[in-house]
């Protein structure tokens, strides 16, 4: 039998994905040229930061 994923594993995976998205957005901000596009990326990054905080809270507070 294979390993069955549980909710805590899924949260950890989501946390990893969101952290990766945050890094990519930081990289994008460094290379974007137009101010309008930079603002769009910064707005997206702000939302990702909120999601990261919420996911960390859920992951670290998760009870087995």
C-alpha positions in Angstrom: 0.0 0.0 0.0 1.2 3.5 -0.8 1.4 6.4 1.5 -2.0 8.2 1.8 -1.7 11.9 2.0 -3.4 13.6 4.9 -4.5 17.1 5.6 -1.3 18.1 7.4 0.8 16.9 4.5 -1.4 18.9 2.1 -0.9 22.0 4.3 2.8 21.5 4.2 2.8 21.1 0.5 0.6 24.3 0.1 3.1 26.2 2.4 6.0 25.1 0.2 4.1 26.2 -3.0 3.1 29.6 -1.6 6.7 30.2 -0.4 7.9 29.4 -3.9 5.4 31.7 -5.4 6.5 34.5 -3.1 10.1 34.0 -4.2 9.2 34.1 -7.8 7.2 37.3 -7.3 10.1 39.0 -5.6 12.3 38.0 -8.5 9.7 39.4 -11.0 9.7 42.7 -9.2 13.4 43.0 -9.6 13.2 42.6 -13.4 9.9 44.4 -14.3 10.3 47.7 -16.3 6.9 49.4 -16.4 5.6 50.9 -13.2 2.0 49.7 -13.9 3.2 46.1 -14.2 5.4 46.5 -11.1 2.3 47.6 -9.2 0.3 44.6 -10.4 3.1 42.3 -9.2 3.3 44.1 -5.8 -0.5 43.8 -5.4 -0.2 40.1 -6.2 2.7 39.7 -3.7 0.6 41.3 -1.0 -2.1 38.7 -1.5 0.4 35.9 -1.5 1.9 37.2 1.7 -1.5 37.1 3.3 -2.0 33.6 2.1 1.4 32.6 3.4 0.6 33.9 6.8 -2.7 32.1 6.9 -1.2 28.9 5.7 1.6 29.1 8.2 -0.9 29.7 11.0 -2.9 26.6 9.9 0.1 24.4 9.5 1.7 25.2 12.8 -1.6 25.1 14.7 -2.7 21.8 13.1 -3.5 19.2 15.7 -2.8 15.5 14.9 
